[in-house]
Amino acid sequence: MKLSISQTNKIAAFICYLYILLFTYAAVSKLLDFENFQVQLGQSPLLSAFAGFLSRFVPILELLIVVMLLFPRFRLTALFASFNLMLMFTSYIYIILHFSSFIPCSCGGILEKMGWNEHLIFNIIFILLAIVGILILRNSAVRKLPISKPRNLVIVFAVSTILSIGIVSGLFLASENIIHYHNKFTRRFLHFPAVKARETNLELNSYYIAGSDNNKIYLGNTTAQLLVTVLDSTLKQKTQYQIELDHKNLPFKSVKIKVAAPYFYAYDGSVPCIFMGNIKDWKAKLVKKGKQYFTLAEPMDSTLMAVRTQKRVSGESVMATIDLRDTTKTQLNPVLLQKQIDGVFDTDGQMAYSKQLNRLVYLYAYRNQYTVADKNLTIDYRGNTIDTMSHANLNIVTIKSRNQKKLGQHPLIVNKNVTIFHNLLFVNSGIPGRYENIKMWEQASIIDVYDISGNSYILSFYIYNEENTKMKNFVVEHSALYALIGNRIVRYNLGKSIIKNYQNNKKRTK
């Protein structure tokens, strides 16, 4: 059935009203919660370098299009602008879903109410509506327009599409170059320092490495928090145990498991509490319950645990040790963590303990520094990883309306993961070095190896992705490296170029 001119004009007007509703809601919601929108945009892996400009430009442009849509004489131009803007939004979401190293949180407006895939479909529908509206208004124009010719209209649509996608892609590439720039340092890659030996499909990606000892790997599970999975060194024999706690009435939020055979520890720093037991029966007793909250914990022996807690007044992070025989004894070391900006975000990092050397290493996430200390948190020295990021590159903002502090941009992670065996520190780096192929960074994770006894860098090697998924965490046990990659646990055999650097002397104590 052929529609009359009056009916098609009503359809075009309806499409314009839909766009008015969409852009008004999107722009106003961004402006009403502007601080949060700016923070969320800053966390985008595509646009973080331009967050300040775009957080203002986008809602202003949306409102400008709304004004143009209100006047019939400007509606055709406004629909072209709507088509281009929605195409840019769609390109942005497509790149996020298919090319981004991580998927950020929403950026306000309609997007905050939908998932990324749902919003992609939503945008495509509105792109098609814009095309329909343009075709109707072009045909009903009083005077003949250049786009009245089909050939010219196709050219305009093609140019608009190329420009819209090109602008978003250009912003993505420019932002990546600005935020994740090359540091001028050179890694030493030797031939076959680590060779993939075997792997096992765990079926789930919720596992994490809780510990290793005597050719056994202990896995915790974030969804089954008291379930421990034990694998042998061949990754073929798998046994599961359910941890029994003698107190189950505590308001647990996220229980973490650490195994330092023959003991294991279950703790929740947000409660806070620490349970301890023996791997012979996997039964744990409550050995600490108090008011000392902590965000990281690392057992050093059966009686002592290192934790990262917070100062009561300032809220800044501080290192401490807890005596598990007498939990009233908490020894703070206020100088181990070095504040650069706020003492919280800038001191974020991870701990690793060498039971062979009785040494604790704290590795910062956002700068090229680590600290080596003994069991009493007495500092041996402060070392540096080989990259040049000596100062945390963080943009910390306060959202007054929510009384919250957040990272204004997704931070540049210098050190992602860490483990230690004997005197060798293994660091999963987040910074590409000089002369390194960016494509390799997309296909693998890089491990840098340091000798904490000699405070020196040794070499680097790759751990390759499994099914396009990067390594999540890893552990080293003697001559083997075990890595969790997606649903899989993979064993790499370490070569002589690495294991020859292990110390053979007696444990160093202080």
Secondary structure, DSSP 8 states (H G I E B T S, - for coil): ----HHHHHHHHHHHHHHHHHHHHHHHHHHHHTHHHHHHHHHT-TTTGGGHHHHHHHHHHHHHHHHHHHHSGGGHHHHHHHHHHHHHHHHHHHHHHHHH-SS-----SGGGGGS-HHHHHHHHHHHHHHHHHHHHHHHHT-SS--GGGSHHHHHHHHHHHHHHHHHHHHHHHHHHHHHHT---S----B-SSSEEEEEEEE-S-S-EEEEEEETTEEEEEESSSTTEEEEEETTS--EEEEE-EES---S--S--EEEEETTEEEEEETTTTEEEEEETTTTEEEEEEESS--EEEEEEEETTEEEEEEE-TTT--EEEEEEETTSTT-EEEETTSS--SSSSSSTT-EEEEEETTTTEEEEEESSSSEEEEE-TT--EEEEEE-SSS--S----EEEETTTTEEEESS----SEEEEEEETTEEEEEE-S--TT--HHHHHHEEEEEEEETTTTEEEEEEEEE-BTTB-EEEEEEETTEEEEEETTEEEEEEE-HHHHTTS--S-----
